[in-house]
Amino acid sequence: MPALRMRYQTIEFGDVDIHVRTLRDSQQYQDDDGVAERLGISSANWSLFGIVWDASRVLANYMDSFDTDGKRILEIGCGIGLSSLLLNHRDEDITATDYHPEAENFMRENTEINDDERIPFTRTSWADEKSDLGRFDLLIGSDLLYEQQHIDLLAEFIDQHANQQCEVIIVDPGRGQHAKFSKKMVSLGFSHQQHKPDTSAYLEKPFKGKILRYQR
């Protein structure tokens, strides 16, 4: 199988540059030992973790001006983890999670590229009954609601790892699941609001999704 092809890019946040090594495109695939296959990750979905999608850029830009001081933060389904890399560069208390077996390796290399400390990472499924992650003040994620079956799993994962007083920020590109997800979050004691990003001028095309914000 041919070697993976990579892309190196610099993403600007004001006067801060975050350097990232990603897959070159969504056609890349390498699962020689079948690890991803055994985890239920198909060849068609294998590359999704390794690209900086528009929703992840919207989340990172939102986090760039968000008050994170003194908060313990968890990025759920981080993929490349652009928000984690940015918050880590600012010395925030950030932990990252993803289900993909290669996400941690890319995260480790990208922290080294940015000459930053390693980001605590846990590979976990939302369906895992328990983890040792603990609880957080702020939980963030982007493009997490792919399918209806993810609604309960994600909400319950958040509930398991959220402090009683906490905030959740999810950027959804508009896959049609967020209304049911918000209803589930309300049943867990969260209030919610949603809005469009103030700007998406940093993207190549207008962003049609929304920022979902939950508080408890």
N, C-alpha and C positions, 0 to 999 in steps of 0.2 A: 504494500500500500504506500503511495507517495507521501512524503512528509507534509505536515500541515504548513500552509502558507499563512504568514502573519502580516499584520498591519501595525505600524507604529504611528501614533498621532498625539498631538498636544491639544488639550481642551482648556480654554481660558475662562477664568472666573475673576473678573476685574484684573488685579495685578498679580493673581496667582495662576500659575501654569500647572496642570496635572497631566503627566505623561502616561500613556496607556499602551500596552501591547495587547492586541486583540486578534481574533481570527480575521483573515483577510475578507471573508464573505461567508454567507450562509451555506455555501456548498462544501465547506471543509468538514471532514469526518475522519476520526481515527479512534478505533476502539479495539485494538489488537488483542487484548486479553479478555474482551467481552464483559468488562466491568459495568459499563453503562447499560448494555443489553440486559444483564442480570438485574439491574435496578429498574428495568422497565422503560429505559430511555431509547427510543427508536432512532434509527439512522437519520430520519427526516427531522427529528427534533434535537439531535445531538449538538448542533452548532449554536443553538439559540442563546446559550449562556455566554458565548464568547464574542458577542457583538455589542457595541454601545448603541442601544435603540433610542429613539426620540424620547420615549417616556422616561428613560433613565436620565437623560440630559435635563428634562424638565424638573425631575426630582432633585438632582444635584444643584441646579440653579435656585430652586426654592430653598434648599438647605443652606445655600451660601449666605442668605440673609436671615435665616431663621435663628431664633434665640435657643441655642443648645447648651448654654453655659451651665455646668454642674449636672447635666443630665446623663444618665446611662442610656445609651442608644443601641438599638438593634436594627440592622438592615436584613429584611426577610427576602429570600430568593434573589440574592444580590447579583448573580451573574458575574460580570466584570467588576461590579461594585464601585461605580464611579462616585456615588455619594459617600461610600465608606472611605475611599481614597482621599476625597476632599476633606471630610471631617477628621480623618486621621492626620492629614497634613496640618490641620489646625490644632492638633493635640487634644481632640475631643475623645470621650470615652465611648468608642464605637466597637461593636462586635458584629460580625457578618455570618450569615448562614446561606447555604444553597444545597440543593439535592444532587447537583451534578458532580461527578467524581473529579473533574478537572478544575472546578472553580477555585479551589484552595490554591492550586499550583499557580494559576494565573494571578490570583490575589497576592501571593507571596512575591512573585516576580515584579508585579507592578508597584508594590511598596518599596522594593529595592531600587527600581528605576527612579522613584521619586525621593530616594534617600531618606525614607521614613522608617519608623519602628513597625514591626510586624503587627498586623491586625488580628486579634483573636478570631478564629473561624471554627465553626462547627458544621459538619455535613449532616443534615437532618432532613427528614420528611415531615410535612405537616401532620401526617397520620401517626407519627411516632407518639406513643402514649406519654412518655416522659423524657425529658432531657435534663442535662445539668447546666443549662444556660442561665437559669435564674430569672429574675424579673427586671423590667426596664421601665424608664420614665417616658421614653419616646421610641416608637416602633415605626419604621419607614419601609417603603417598597414601591416598585413600579412594575406595571403590566403583570400583575399577579393573577388576575381573574380570567383565565383562559376558558374554563368550562364551568358549567353549573355545579358539577361535583366538587369544585374547589371552594365553593362558598362556605359551607359548614366547616370544612377542614381548616381553611385559613382563619376564619373567625375564632374557632376553638383554639388554634395554635396561638393566636394573638392573646386570647383571654388567659391562656396558661402562662404566658410570659410577660404580661402587663401588670404593672403595679396598680393598686386600687385607684390612685390618682395618676393619670397618664394621658398621653396623646398619641394618636396614630395618624400618619400621613401616607396616603397611597395615591400614586399617579396612575390613572386608568386611561388608556388610549381610546376607550369606547367600544369594548367588546360585548356590551349588552348585559353584563352580570352585576353591575354595581348597585342597582336598586335593590335587588334581593339581598346582596351582601350588606347593604346599609340597614335593611330591616333586621337581619340577623345580629348585627352589631348593636342595634338599639335594644334587642332582647337581652343582650349581655350587659346592659347598663350604660351604653355610650350614647352621647348626643352626637349629631353630625351636621356638617355643612359641606357644600361643594361649590367650586368656582373654577373658572378658566384661569390659566396662568396670566399674569399681568402682561407678559410679553413672551413671544417665542421667536424673536428675531434672530436668535442664534441658530435656529434650525433652518434647513433648506426649504421646508414647506410648512404651511400653517399647521399648528397642532389642534386636532379636533377633540381631544380628550379633556378630562377634568382632573382637578386635584381634589381628592376626597380627604376630609379632615374630621377625625373623631376624637372626642374628649370624654373622660370619665373622672 
